[in-house]
Amino acid sequence: MRRYPPIGDHGLVGDLQTAALISSEGVVDWFCAPRFDSPSLFAALLDHDRGGHFSITVDGEDVTTRQLYVADTAVLITRFLTPDGVGEVVDFMPVKAPETATDVHRLVRSMRVTRGRVRFTLACRPRFDYGRADHRLDLRPDVAHFAGPGTDAYLQAAGPLALERDGADVRAAVELRHGERAAAVLTVCATGAEPPAPPTAEGLRADFDAARSFWYRWIRRSRYRGRWQGMVNRSAITLKLLTYALTGAPVAAVTAALPEQLGGERNWDYRYTWVRDASLSMRALLRLGFTDEAYAFRRWLGARLKSGRTVTGEPLQIMYRIDGDPHLAEETLDHLEGYRGSAPVRIGNGAAEQLQLDIYGEAVHALSHTGDLTHMAGYDGWLELAGLLDWLTRNWDRPDEGIWETRGGPQDFTYSRLMCWTAFERGIRLARDYARPADLAGWTTARDTILHQVMERGWSSERQAFVQHYGSEVLDASLLLMPAVGFIAPRDPRWLSTLDAMETELVSDSLVHRYDPAASPDGLRGREGTFSLCSFLYVDALARAGRVDLARYAFDTMLTYANHVGLFAEEIGPTGEQLGNFPQAFTHLALIGAALALDEELERTER
């Protein structure tokens, strides 16, 4: 077992309420329960010694591993190839009905041998509350009960697998021959809950069939039949796995504090629902035909508007917990060393208190694409949306912290103005389409004023490009969304020269940096890799601009940076490694958008 496997060397399994990362060596390196944003049970990615892990590995010096998904599912298979035989560990989490709230979550880890004989070794070393809390172990040969603060974890053995005590932890070893099976089932529940029933071979098979069938049924709803169906399906499944089914709120990623630069301080907690990321995620799923997810998020977002509960006093704040709680106090876990020494390890997120005006554009953009708004939200829902836009007419022209949540102080960010324009443009269209009461004159004045302001102050005649914020000469890849939201025509001379400038300064081997921190200090030390969201936005912009061959090359190049099972983190490092929290919704939603835009332009070209 490596102390710190590469961030990208993991597959993801989940039950739509929480999720686990499993390395290609068969190690659960990250798992929080009962929710995405709960304290961790296994966090070896943040501290190999103190974080805890759950491994099922194969003995021997000459062992080769391979990892794959059962196609179009979230069932993960880790294969161990040895001179004596081939073994597999099949990992999945049974999915509860979306409307069922539960504190009981099961991770099924089934061992089997497909050739010869293989000796499996198991080690389960939970560390409750990010490794801050001790636990008590009660052990029998077929079940281990780990009692932590407010949480119980049961490890149950099935087949010829006997559990042994290892201090306060558990280990086991079993040799299986061709056709033989064993299993270890981890159940996490609230203290005092009924212990789980012993697993049986028939029950485990039924659970596997049910999990596989759930994902088969879900992905069949996708309308996408384009050139990159495998990658688009994997991205859609990933977005679904990142969505908390009980509320419809997607998280930005399942992990916390994975570094954007090894050894650096850009280590943030992404296990929350950003209005921006979630809106764009649901927009991507809706374009594929997943309307249920879009409507669920619309209800969650509408509830946030209706409650008005924010720590900032604004109508919305940039992020919430998955249940809508606006309090995300940031703290540092000094007892954890961080991934490969990348400290500090942060949980919570202080950026929740920032002003980022672009979120109103993404929110209205998402609401404007969820079908019949008058049917879904009614008159009261429209009044909430209209009230939001009325507030925005008085507040859009304020400095803010911008999309990248920099900690270098407020600026007049061009992207924030762009998305405020989008909010007004979509609101005006909705009011006209549905004949709803609205201050059309005020909204139109604000929309047009923003457009003139961006064209005058967000445009640099020296750079011949739109810039990051007024008064600067810095380029920013977030502006790749300008043609996608309709602010500017994709072949407008100003836009084409902006695209040329970005290609010169921000693009490297088809990979795109967000901006240059040296030219635009963001209040943080160090640098970062290329930002995968921006790389896919670049493909989208190239396709819309008619540069189809370059777009296709950039897209295919970017796909080579996916990990072995098709997942992306936040960033790509200088030698192609995944950096930042993993897997990231932003990247996968942008992959979907790029594939759709590129397919459309390729078909137009062929016609």
N, C-alpha and C positions, 0 to 999 in steps of 0.2 A: 504494500500500500504506500503510494507516494504521499509525502507530507502535504504537498499542495499540487494537485493535478491542475492542468490548464483550466481556466474558467470555462472554455468552450468544450471541454472533454466530458460533457454531461448530457443526459437525456432528462426529460421532464415528464412526470406522471402526476395526476391530480384527480380530485373528485368534485371540482367546481366550487369548493369552499376553501381548500388549501392545496398544497402541492409539494412534491419532493424532487430534489435533484439527485440523480444517480450517475456516478462516474462510469466510464467504460471499464473500470476494474471491478464494478459491482458494489460500490460503496455509496451509501446514502450520506452525502456530505452536507445536505441542507434540508431541514424539514421543520416547519412551524405549525402548531396546532393549538386550538381547533380552527383558526382562521389564518389567512395569509399574513395578517399583521399581528398575530399572537407572538409571544416569546418563543424562541427556538427550543426544540428538543434535540436536534442534531445541527451543529454549526461548525463542523470541522473546516469548512472553507474560510472561516474567520479566525480559527485557532485550532491547529491540528491536535494539540495536547488537551486543551480545555473545552473545546467546542462540542465534542461528542460525535459519534458516527455509528452506522449500522452497516456492516460489511458482510457480504457473502462472496468469497473469493475461492480460487482453486490453487491447491498446493503445487509446487514444482518450479524448477528454474526455467524450463523451456515452455512457457505458456504464452500464447497469442490470444488477444481479445478482440472481439468485434461487437459492435452495438448497432441495433436497428430497431425501427418501429414495425409492428404489424401494420401493413400499408393502410393509410387513411384511418388510423386509430391513435389513441394515446396509450397503447399497450407496448411496453418496451422490453426488448430481448437483449440480454448480454450473453454473448457466446464465448466460451473458453476452449481453445483448441490446443491439445497437448499430444505428445507422441502416443500416449496410451488411450486417448479417447477424446470425445467432444461433449462438453456439458453446456447447459444453458440455465440462466436465471431469467424468469419471466416476471416482470414487475408491472403492477397496475393498482389503481385504487377504484373500488366499486363506486359508481355514481348514484347518489341518492336522488329522489325526485326533486327538481329544482325548488319546489315550494316547501320542502320539508326542512325545517330548522333542526339541526342536530349538532351535538358536541361529540359524537362518536364518529371516528374516521379510521379507516382500515387501509393499511398498505400490505398487499399480498405479494410475497416473494416465493415463487415456485421454482424448485430445482428439478432438472431432468437431464438424462444422458441420452444422446442420440447415436453415439458410437463408442464402443469399448467401455472403459471404466474411468471414473473421475472422482477425486476426493475433494469435497467442498469443505471449507472452513468458515464458520460464522462467528461474528463478534458483535454484540449489541451493547453500546456504551452511551446511554442517554445522559444528557447534561441539561437539566431543566433551567428555564429562565436565562437563556444565553450563558449557561455555565455558572450562574451565580447561586444556584440552590442545590442543596444536597437531596438525595433520594434514598428511600428504603427499598430493599429487595426481598421479596418472598419468592422462593423457588421450589418448583417441583420439576420432574424430568420433562414434562410436556408443556409447562407454562411458567413464565416468569412474570411477576407482578412488580413493576417499578412504581412506587408511590412518591410523587413529587408534590409541590405546593399547589393545591387546587386541581391537580391533574394526575390521572392514573394512566399508565401505559402497560399493556399486556402483550407479551411476546409468546405466541402459542406455536408449538411444533406439531407437524403432521408427518406421518410416515416414519421411516427408521432414523429419526433425528432426536437425540437426547440432549437437553440443555444442561450445562454445568455452570457452577458459580465461578466467577472471576472477580473476587472482591465484591464490590457493589454492582458489578456488571455480569454479563452472561457470555459464554462461548459454547461452541459445539463443533463437531466434525462428523462427517458421514461420507462413506464411499458408496457410490451408486454405480450400477452397471446398466448397460443398454436397456432402455425401456422402464427403468425404475425411477421413482419420483419421491420427492420430499418437499416440504413447504414450511415457511416461517411467516406467520401472520402477525403484524403489529397493529394493535388496536389502541387508539388514544381516546380517552373519554374524561368527563368531569369526575372529580373525586366523589365516591359514593354511588356512582352509576352501577347498574347491573353488570357483572363480569360477562364477557362475551362467551357464547357457546363454543365448545371445542370444534375446530375445523375438521371437516371430513373430505375425502377425495371427491365424493359426489358434489358436495357443496362448493368446493373450490372450483370444480369444473363448471358448475352453473354460474358462479361469479365471473369466471373468465369469459364465458359465452355471453353473459349479459353485458359486460363492459365492452367487449368487441362489438356486439350488436348495437349498443348505444351510439358508438362513434360512427359505425357504418350508416345508421339511420340519419344521424345528424349531418354528415358530410354530403349525403345524397341531396340535401336541400340546396346545395350550391348550384348557381346557374353558370359558373365559369366552365368553359370548355375550350379554353385557349391553349397556347403553345407551352405554357409552363404550369400545367395543371397540378403536377406533383408538388412543386414548391408553393403554389398558391394554396392548395389544400392543407399543407403542413402549416403555413402561416395562419390560416383560418382556425385550425385546430388549436394552435398556440394561443391565439386571441381568446378563444373560448375557454381554454384552461386557465387563462389569467382573469376570467370574469367570475365574480362572486355571485353565484346563482340566486342567492336569497334576496339580493337587492338589485341585481343587474349592473353592479358597479365594477368596471375593470380596474385592475391594478397595473401600474406601469411596468413592474417586474416582480418576481417572487422573492428576490434577494435584497439584502441590505449591505451597504458598506463595501461592496466589491469595487476595486479602484479603477478610475479612469486612467491612471498612470501608476505603474508599479512603484511602491515606495512613497507615493505622493499623498496629499491630503484631500483629493477630490473623491471622497468616499461617502456616498449618500444613501439614505434609506428610500427605496422605491416601492415599498409594499402598500402604497396608498393610491387613491383615485384622483388623478389630475383631471380637472375639467377639460383641459386641452387634449391630453392623450386619449382620454376616454371618448370624447366626442369624435375624434378622428378615427379611433378604433371601431366605434359603432357605425360610422359612415362607411368604412371599408367593408365591414360585414354586411351592411345593408346593400351595398353595390353587388355583393355576391348572392343576395337573396335571403339573408338571415334576418327576417323582419322581427321575429320574437325578441331577439337580443336588442335590436334597436329600440323597440317599444319599451322594453324593461329599463333600459338606460334613460329613455325619455322620462319615465315615471320617477326614477331616482333623481334626475336633474330637476324635474319639476318640483319635487319635494324639497330640494335644497332652496329653490327660489321661494317657495311658499313659506318655509320655516324662517328664512332670513337669519339663521344662526351662523354667524361668522365671528372670527376673532379680530377681523380687520374693520368691521363696520360697513363693508361694501356689500352689495347684493349677493355676490358670490365671492368665495376665496378660491385660490388656485388649486387647492387639493383638500381632500377630506379622508377620514378613515372610511372603510368600505360600508359602514353602517350610517354614514353621514355625519359622524362626530367631527366637529371642526378643530378639535384640540389635538395637536401633534407635537407636543413639546420635544425638543431635540436634546438628547443626552449622549455622552461619550462613555463607551464601555472600555475603561482603561485596563481591565484585567485581560482583555483579548488582544493578541498581538497584531491581528489583521492579516488579510491574505498576503502571504509572503512578506510580512512586515509592513504592510500598508496601513499606517495608523494616521489619525484616530479612527476607531470603529464607531460609527454613529448610528443610533436608532432614533426614530422620530424625525421630523424635518422642519427646521426653523424657517425654511422658505415659504411655509404655509402662510406666513404673515406678510409676505411681500405683496405689493401691488403690481399685477401683470394684466394690463387692460386687454391684451389679445384674447383672453379666455372668453370674453363676451362674443367675439366673432366666431370662435369655434363652436360655442354652445348654440348660438342661433343657427349657424350653418348646419349643425347636427339636427336640431329641431325642425329645420325646414325640409329635411329629407326623410322624415318618418311618416310619410303617408298623409292621410287626411287629418290635419291638425285640429280642425273643429270637432271631428269625431273623437279623436284620442284625448284631447285636453279640454274641450268644451269652452264655454264663454269665460269661466273663471281662469282657465289656463291661459287663454289669450290675454286677459287683462294683466296677468303676471308678466307675460312676455312683453307686452306693450309698456308696462311700468318699468321694466328693465331697460328698454330702449329709450324711454323718456329720461331715465337717470343718466344713461350714457350720453345723451345730447349735452348734458351739463358737465360731464366728467372726462370725455375722451381726450381732451387736449391737456393731459397732465403727464409729467415725467413719470416713468415707472422702471421696474427692474428688468423687464424684457423676458422673452421666451426662455432664455438660457439660465435664468435665475442667478445671474452674476451677483456678486457681493461687493461690487465696486461703486455702488451708488446709483440713484435714478438718472435716467437719460430720456430724451425724446426719441424712443426707438421707432424706426420706420416700420418694423414688422407689427408693432402694437397698433400703429395708425392704420396699417393695411387691414388688420383683422377687425378694427372698429368700423372701417368702411364696409367690410363684409357683413357685419352685424346689421348695419342700417340697410344695405342693399337687399339682404335676404328678408328683413322685416318689412320693407316697403313692398316687396314682391308678394309676401304672404298676405299682407293687408289687402292688396288689390285682388289677389286670386280668390280669397275667401270673403271679401267684402266685410272686413272687420273694422271696428272703430279704431282710429289711429291718428296721431299727430303727423300726418304725411308731410306737411309743410316743414315741420321742425326736423323730421328725420331726413328729408331730402336735402335741406340746407346743410345739415351736419355731414351727410354723405359727400356732397359736392365740395364742401369746404376741405374735407380730409383729402380728397383726390387732388385738388389744387395745391394743398400744402405739401403733400408727398412729392408731387411733380416739381415743386419749386425748392423745397428745403431738404427732401430726401434724395434728391438727384445731385450728383457731383459732376459738373461740367469738366472738371480736370480729369476725373477717373472715367468719365463717360459711363457711369454706372450708378445704380441706386446703392446707398450706403447704409451702414448699420444704424446710425442715429444721426440726427441733425447736427451739422457742424463738424462731422468727422469725415475722414476719407477711407474708413475701414469697410471692407466688404463683409457680408453676412449671408450664409447659405440658407437661412430661414426664408429669405426673400425669393427663393426658388418657387415658393407657392404663389407668387404674384399672378402668373397666368392661369394657374389651376383654379383660383377663386374668381377669376374674371376681372381682376383689377386692371389688367393690361392685356392686349392681344399678344398671343405667344410669338408673333413674328413682327411685332412693333420694333422699329429701329432702336428705341431706347432699351427695350428688353433684350434684343439680340446683342447689343454692345455690353449690357450687364452680364449676360451669359458668357460672352467672350472674356470679360475681365475675371469672372469667377474661375473659368477654365485655366487662366494663366496663374492665378494667385492661390486658389483654394483647392484645386483638383490635382491629385497625384495618382497616376496609374488608375484612373477612373474612380478613385476614392476621394471623398470630399471632406475637408475640415469645416467646422462650423464658422470659425473666424480665426483670426490670428491674435492670441492673447498678448503677444508682445506689442502689437500695434494698438490693441484696445484692452488695457489692463482690467481684469475682472475681479480683482480683490483676492485672488488665490495664487498660491505658489505652484510652479511646475507647468507642464504642458500636458497634452492629451493626444489620443490617436484620432484617426478620421472618424467622423460621426456617421454611422450606417444609415440613419434616417435621411441625412442629407445626400448620401450617395444615391439612394433610391429616388429622392426628389429631383436630383440631377437628371436621372434617366427620364423621369416624367417630363421635365422641362425640355430636354433635348427632343423627345418624341413630338411634343406639341409644337416645337419650333421647326419641325420638318427635317431634323438631323437624325433620320431614322437609323442609318447604318451605325453612326457613333453611339446612339442610344442603345441599340441592340448589343453592341460590343461592350459598353459600360455595364449593361444589365448582366450579361453572361459572365463578365469578369467579376462582378460583385457576387454572383452566386457561388463562385469558387471559394469565397471566404466563409460560406456557411459551415457550421460544424458537421460532423459525420452523420448527424440525423436531421440536418436541415434547419438548425436553430441559429439565431444571431443574438449576440449581446448588444450593448449600446454602441461600442466603438471597435475599430480594428487597429491593432498596434502596428509598429513599423515592420515587424516580421510576419504579419498576417495573423497574430494571435487575437482572440476575443478579449476585450477589456470592458469593465463596467458591469453593471447589474445585468442579470441573465435569467431567462431570455427576456428581451425587451419588446414591449408592445409597439412602441414607436417604430422600431425597425420593421417589424412584420406587417404593420398596417401600410407602411410606405412601400414595401415589396409588392403588396397586392395592388396598390394604386399604380405603381410603375408598370406592372404586368398588364393591367387593363389599358393604360394609356398606350403602351407600346403595341399591344395587339391591335388596338383601334387604328393606329397610324400605319401599321404594316398592312392591314387589310385595305385601308384607303389607298396606299401606294400600289398594292397588287391590282386593285380595281382600276 
